[in-house]
């Protein structure tokens, strides 16, 4: 029987945000006692908590999240253990490990609640990004807020090959115990450059 592992951060008004971004807000518009039903209103950008970026985020593209087939958002995954590394570089051991159309998950041990999470996170080299692009992976999944820093060349290298990026995933360490992993990052059907997702894995 397959086990489900939740890889998504809880979203509430305490969620940490990228410096300069607007905060997540939630307000109850209607309540059960006076209105007979409950309605909540939220205000957010699409890069809060665990989310997925599509190419439109940083390169010219006519495709929003809603334009992609659901099949783009799940698949077989491979996990790389990069805990303790500040720089994540390509290694020869990845050559046969990483396959075309797979989802690559990189575990670094980073946590959204730690100090300087957004300012001192591990980053992926441009060489690593080019190798992943040449491998034609489907998606890159990270427990960090970004694979790189401004001017975000790693993002652009991946986006130019149609590779999506999931940022701020959590519980990735649990995946190291499994060989067979199916990863899912299901976005809203929304006309934007990114979306909050419910990310999870089926393992056995």
URRAGI-V857957 format. One record per residue. N is the residue number from 1. RES is the residue in three letters. SS is DSSP state (h for helix, s for strand, l for the rest). PSI is psi in whole degrees, 0 to 359 (NA if undefined). NEAR is the number of other ideal C-beta (glycine too) atoms within 12 Angstrom. Layout:
# URRAGI-V857957
N:RES:SS:PSI:NEAR, N:RES:SS:PSI:NEAR
This chain:
# URRAGI-V857957
1:UNK:l:136:6, 2:UNK:l:145:13, 3:UNK:s:143:17, 4:UNK:s:127:22, 5:UNK:s:119:29, 6:UNK:s:128:23, 7:UNK:l:22:39, 8:UNK:l:136:34, 9:UNK:l:145:33, 10:UNK:l:135:20, 11:UNK:l:120:29, 12:UNK:l:187:17, 13:UNK:l:352:19, 14:UNK:l:356:16, 15:UNK:l:134:31, 16:UNK:l:142:30, 17:UNK:l:156:26, 18:UNK:l:135:28, 19:UNK:l:126:15, 20:UNK:l:342:11, 21:UNK:l:158:20, 22:UNK:l:149:17, 23:UNK:l:155:21, 24:UNK:l:134:27, 25:UNK:s:139:19, 26:UNK:s:133:18, 27:UNK:s:133:15, 28:UNK:s:116:16, 29:UNK:s:321:13, 30:UNK:s:144:14, 31:UNK:l:159:13, 32:UNK:h:322:10, 33:UNK:h:317:9, 34:UNK:h:335:11, 35:UNK:h:343:11, 36:UNK:l:0:9, 37:UNK:l:166:12, 38:UNK:l:133:14, 39:UNK:s:130:15, 40:UNK:s:145:16, 41:UNK:s:137:13, 42:UNK:s:153:23, 43:UNK:s:123:15, 44:UNK:l:158:27, 45:UNK:l:174:25, 46:UNK:l:7:33, 47:UNK:l:30:35, 48:UNK:l:138:35, 49:UNK:l:211:38, 50:UNK:l:120:40, 51:UNK:s:166:44, 52:UNK:s:136:47, 53:UNK:s:135:42, 54:UNK:l:167:38, 55:UNK:h:327:29, 56:UNK:h:341:27, 57:UNK:h:323:30, 58:UNK:l:353:26, 59:UNK:l:164:22, 60:UNK:l:124:12, 61:UNK:l:144:20, 62:UNK:l:357:13, 63:UNK:l:120:21, 64:UNK:l:173:23, 65:UNK:h:318:32, 66:UNK:h:345:21, 67:UNK:h:348:20, 68:UNK:l:146:31, 69:UNK:l:149:14, 70:UNK:h:334:17, 71:UNK:h:344:14, 72:UNK:h:347:28, 73:UNK:h:13:30, 74:UNK:s:162:31, 75:UNK:s:182:28, 76:UNK:s:139:26, 77:UNK:s:154:41, 78:UNK:s:138:36, 79:UNK:s:134:38, 80:UNK:s:131:34, 81:UNK:s:108:23, 82:UNK:l:28:33, 83:UNK:l:134:20, 84:UNK:l:354:12, 85:UNK:l:133:22, 86:UNK:l:327:18, 87:UNK:s:127:21, 88:UNK:s:113:35, 89:UNK:l:157:24, 90:UNK:l:143:26, 91:UNK:l:148:19, 92:UNK:l:334:10, 93:UNK:l:342:12, 94:UNK:h:344:26, 95:UNK:h:312:13, 96:UNK:h:343:11, 97:UNK:h:317:22, 98:UNK:l:122:32, 99:UNK:l:158:19, 100:UNK:l:138:18, 101:UNK:l:10:21, 102:UNK:l:167:29, 103:UNK:s:124:42, 104:UNK:s:123:45, 105:UNK:s:126:45, 106:UNK:s:114:44, 107:UNK:s:123:34, 108:UNK:l:344:37, 109:UNK:l:4:23, 110:UNK:l:149:37, 111:UNK:l:136:23, 112:UNK:l:341:31, 113:UNK:l:352:17, 114:UNK:l:157:18, 115:UNK:l:142:12, 116:UNK:l:28:16, 117:UNK:l:318:27, 118:UNK:l:342:23, 119:UNK:l:340:18, 120:UNK:l:45:16, 121:UNK:l:158:32, 122:UNK:l:153:31, 123:UNK:s:157:30, 124:UNK:s:138:39, 125:UNK:l:158:24, 126:UNK:h:327:25, 127:UNK:h:316:19, 128:UNK:h:316:33, 129:UNK:h:318:33, 130:UNK:h:322:23, 131:UNK:h:317:29, 132:UNK:h:323:44, 133:UNK:h:320:29, 134:UNK:h:332:20, 135:UNK:h:345:28, 136:UNK:l:49:21, 137:UNK:l:161:37, 138:UNK:l:321:37, 139:UNK:s:149:43, 140:UNK:s:130:45, 141:UNK:s:131:49, 142:UNK:s:151:44, 143:UNK:l:24:42, 144:UNK:l:168:42, 145:UNK:l:350:41, 146:UNK:l:153:36, 147:UNK:l:350:42, 148:UNK:l:184:30, 149:UNK:l:173:23, 150:UNK:l:140:15, 151:UNK:l:23:12, 152:UNK:l:45:24, 153:UNK:h:327:25, 154:UNK:h:314:39, 155:UNK:h:309:37, 156:UNK:h:322:26, 157:UNK:h:314:31, 158:UNK:h:316:42, 159:UNK:h:324:32, 160:UNK:l:342:21, 161:UNK:l:10:27, 162:UNK:l:23:24, 163:UNK:l:125:40, 164:UNK:s:159:43, 165:UNK:s:124:46, 166:UNK:s:126:50, 167:UNK:s:157:47, 168:UNK:l:38:44, 169:UNK:l:162:45, 170:UNK:l:169:38, 171:UNK:l:22:29, 172:UNK:h:335:41, 173:UNK:h:327:24, 174:UNK:h:330:22, 175:UNK:h:341:37, 176:UNK:h:344:25, 177:UNK:h:1:18, 178:UNK:l:148:24, 179:UNK:l:323:14, 180:UNK:l:116:17, 181:UNK:s:130:33, 182:UNK:s:123:28, 183:UNK:s:141:40, 184:UNK:s:133:35, 185:UNK:s:91:43, 186:UNK:s:115:26, 187:UNK:s:170:35, 188:UNK:l:154:23, 189:UNK:l:86:16, 190:UNK:l:144:22, 191:UNK:l:71:18, 192:UNK:l:176:25, 193:UNK:l:355:31, 194:UNK:s:172:37, 195:UNK:s:144:37, 196:UNK:s:145:32, 197:UNK:s:160:41, 198:UNK:s:106:27, 199:UNK:s:135:41, 200:UNK:s:166:31, 201:UNK:s:144:40, 202:UNK:s:124:23, 203:UNK:s:157:28, 204:UNK:l:NA:15
